[in-house]
């Protein structure tokens, strides 16, 4: 099963977290209203995400949201 993952990431950790994340092409990165913070969005296979969750948290990811995907068209 694929999951849609969102997380808040400080500016200094964006590149490291992008390198840790399994996923499709690349994550979407959206600036937050608080300077120096971004929201990263990506789609990953559920088992791959749970394998790297600790690495994401150690790299600085916060407020990680994991949600199901009803349909995905490639």
WOMO-V980756 format. One record per backbone hydrogen bond with DSSP energy under -0.5 kcal/mol. NH is the residue of the N-H (numbers start at 1). CO is the residue of the C=O. E is the energy in kcal/mol with one decimal. If there is no record, write none. Layout:
NH/CO/E + NH/CO/E
//
This chain:
3/44/-3.2 + 4/67/-3.0 + 5/3/-0.6 + 5/42/-3.2 + 6/65/-2.4 + 7/40/-1.8 + 8/62/-2.9 + 9/38/-3.1 + 11/36/-3.0 + 13/10/-2.2 + 14/10/-0.6 + 14/11/-1.1 + 17/13/-2.6 + 18/14/-2.4 + 19/15/-1.7 + 20/16/-1.2 + 21/17/-2.3 + 24/43/-0.8 + 28/41/-2.9 + 30/28/-0.5 + 30/39/-2.6 + 32/37/-2.6 + 35/33/-0.6 + 37/34/-1.4 + 38/9/-2.6 + 39/30/-3.3 + 40/7/-2.9 + 40/38/-0.5 + 41/28/-2.5 + 42/5/-2.1 + 44/3/-2.3 + 46/1/-3.1 + 49/45/-2.1 + 50/46/-2.0 + 51/47/-1.0 + 52/48/-0.9 + 52/49/-1.2 + 53/49/-1.0 + 56/52/-2.2 + 57/53/-2.2 + 58/54/-2.5 + 59/55/-1.7 + 60/56/-0.6 + 60/57/-1.1 + 61/56/-2.5 + 62/8/-2.8 + 65/6/-3.4 + 67/4/-2.3 + 69/2/-0.7 + 74/72/-0.5
//
